């Protein structure tokens, strides 16, 4: 091997190293960019998820608050909040009992207002 071929091999090796370095740098930069985008998207998705959950919880709490304590004309409060949602029959029975109580109170009110 002569001096010029050694010199040429050196520069070819150096050029290969530079090109590989640039390609690795571009690949790592692209990967980090995609990772940053993915992270931002996941944070946004998590924020939207938490916001949806909190909105739904607030709506359900407001609905529960409206239906939790229903006052009857006698002034007693009927609480349905303690009934688990899976115990549908018990809730129906409670509602029927409240309707019966309201009917009797209404009949009592009507009978009092009809008397002079």
Helices and strands as residue ranges (DSSP letters): H 3-68, E 69-71, E 77-79, H 88-114
